[in-house]
Amino acid sequence: MNDFRYLYYLTRIDGLGSVRIKRLLDKFGNAKNVFDSSARELADVENISSKLADSVIRSVKDFVDYTIEYDSIVKKLDKLGADVITYEDQKYPHMLKKTYDPPIILYCRGDIDDYSIEPAIAIVGTRKPSDYGKKIAEGFAKDLSGLGFNIVSGFARGIDTFVHKSVLDHSSNGRTVAVFGCGIDVIYPPENKKLYEEMCAKGVIISEYELLSKPDAVNFPKRNRIISGLSYGTIIIESAAGGGAMITARFALDQSREVFAVPGFITSKNSEGPNSLIKSGQAKLVENIDDILEEIKNEVTGISINGKPAVVKKIIPELNGNEQVIYDIIEREKENIGVCAREMLLG
């Protein structure tokens, strides 16, 4: 069990969300250094007000209470055979770390000897799929995991469940990763108890929520950013226009990740979501895994495509003079550009 106490202490301070904590860590190197800094130094960090900086300094007096909570969590994790991955860890998922608001602490259960969740593809969809949706979900999950992709979904009823089961039943190359909207020790939905046990043995369960956290409705939209954030791309298979899968698609778009959609009957409510994404040009219409591989083959490593490893370097256009200078600046600063754009949109 790695020591994540100071990160845990930071998460207990009101007003410090993942974005602000990330900025503090980027500035001071680690969580302990944050508490060793002065209020003036803290207030020099972007979006950290003097009032919030004072709150961080004052929180030191609460370390005794925080330590009691922390020790309790560590004991529970040990008893459960679970662990944590923190934002400070080298093994923190690279793709997730690149997103705007990555979780500071990920609680994990399952096949966690090897923390490599990458390369990953997310597959999500409705809780009430048709036979067509079930078949497509199972087929994509089986074929992509067979190539070595880890398949990420949300453990919900419907498409998510069929996706996890398909990987567990058929794949020896890839794993399946379930992102919970509750604690990793809470089985939800309860009818997935057997699947939960299989995931603990052969898959991976992760959550940003502490142990015993209940499946509150507000948690699930938020956890969807982790599903898309872990993945090179997200496949939408059957969803109403206002379905949870569409929230995941929007997060993927915000994170500059690929979005794929399986078309459906125009008379079906379950087709509203994917068909609208295709119609608006926000998602690529996919009929088979080749359509997916064509979009991401230049980004992934360690995947076998047609018997050949898909270790392809990023294609760089031929540029001259100022064009090359501008390109280099954009490549170097593209993550910051994305963050600034999101902040402008959010006001």
Secondary structure, 3 states (H helix, E strand, C coil): CCCCHHHHHHHCCCCCCHHHHHHHHHHHCCHHHHHCCCHHHHHCCCCCCHHHHHHHHHHHHHHHHHHHHHHHHHHHHHHHCCEEEECCCCCCCHHHHCCCCCCCEEEEEECCCCCCCCCEEEEEECCCCCHHHHHHHHHHHHHHHHCCCEEEECCCCCHHHHHHHHHHHHCCCCCEEEECCCCCCCCCCHHHHHHHHHHHHHCEEEECCCCCCCCCCCHHHHHHHHHHHCCCEEEEECCCCCCHHHHHHHHHHHCCCEEEECCCCCCCHHHHHHHHHHHCCCCEECCCHHHHHHHHCCCCCCCEECCEECCCCCCCCCCCCHHHHHHHHHHHHHHHHHHHHHHHHHC
